Amino acid sequence: MARKITARPKPDDGGFYCYIGPNLAGLIQSGTIYMGTKEEALAAAARAIEKQPLVKTLIVSGAALPEARLKVKKPGNALYANYRKVAAGREGK
């Protein structure tokens, strides 16, 4: 019997996106799920992105979520640094 080969989803495929940053009162909560494309997720989080531009970097695709959740906790990468900056209330311009 032939094996069925399934394609891995690309990070920008439609599906869902998740915010893996810290809670920002009145703007966005950690773990918020956005259904649809990256553009739709960014549009839904526009208020938070306007106040803290680095929020944009902490919205990751469902395909990238398992790895990103680990990276955000481990020093030495951009996700970790951006999480800390957002948590400290600094804007990343």
C-alpha positions in Angstrom: 0.0 0.0 0.0 1.4 3.4 -0.9 2.0 5.9 1.8 0.1 9.1 1.6 2.3 12.2 1.7 0.8 15.2 3.4 2.3 18.7 3.0 3.3 20.5 6.1 1.4 23.7 6.6 3.4 26.9 5.8 3.6 29.5 8.5 1.4 31.9 6.5 -1.3 29.3 5.6 -4.8 30.2 6.7 -5.8 28.6 10.0 -5.1 30.3 13.3 -2.6 32.6 14.9 -1.9 32.9 18.6 -0.5 35.8 20.7 2.3 34.4 22.9 3.2 37.7 24.7 2.3 39.0 28.1 -1.1 40.3 29.0 -1.7 43.9 28.2 -4.6 45.2 30.3 -7.5 46.3 28.1 -5.6 45.5 24.9 -4.7 41.8 24.5 -4.4 38.6 26.6 -1.7 36.0 26.3 -3.0 32.9 24.4 -5.5 34.9 22.4 -6.4 32.9 19.2 -7.2 34.6 15.9 -8.8 32.5 13.2 -7.9 33.2 9.5 -4.9 34.8 7.9 -1.9 36.7 9.4 -3.4 39.9 8.0 -6.7 39.2 9.7 -5.0 38.4 13.0 -2.9 41.7 12.9 -6.1 43.7 12.1 -7.9 42.2 15.1 -4.9 43.1 17.3 -4.5 46.6 15.8 -5.1 48.5 19.0 -2.5 46.5 20.9 0.0 46.8 18.0 -0.6 50.6 17.9 0.3 50.9 21.6 3.1 48.3 21.6 4.5 47.6 18.1 6.4 44.5 19.2 3.1 42.7 19.8 3.1 42.1 16.1 6.2 39.9 16.4 4.5 37.8 19.2 1.6 36.7 17.0 2.6 33.4 15.6 1.0 30.8 13.3 -0.5 27.6 14.6 2.3 25.7 12.7 5.0 27.7 14.5 3.3 27.8 17.9 4.9 24.8 19.6 8.5 26.0 18.8 7.7 29.7 19.5 6.2 28.9 23.0 9.6 27.3 23.9 11.7 30.1 22.3 9.8 32.9 24.2 11.0 31.4 27.5 14.6 30.8 26.5 17.2 33.7 26.4 19.1 34.3 23.2 16.5 34.9 20.5 14.2 37.6 19.2 11.0 36.2 20.7 12.4 36.2 24.2 13.8 39.7 23.8 10.5 41.1 22.4 8.5 39.4 25.1 10.6 41.1 27.8 10.4 44.5 26.1 6.6 44.3 25.8 6.3 43.1 29.4 8.5 46.0 30.5 6.2 48.4 28.6 8.9 49.6 26.2 8.1 50.2 22.6 10.3 48.6 20.0 10.8 51.3 17.4 
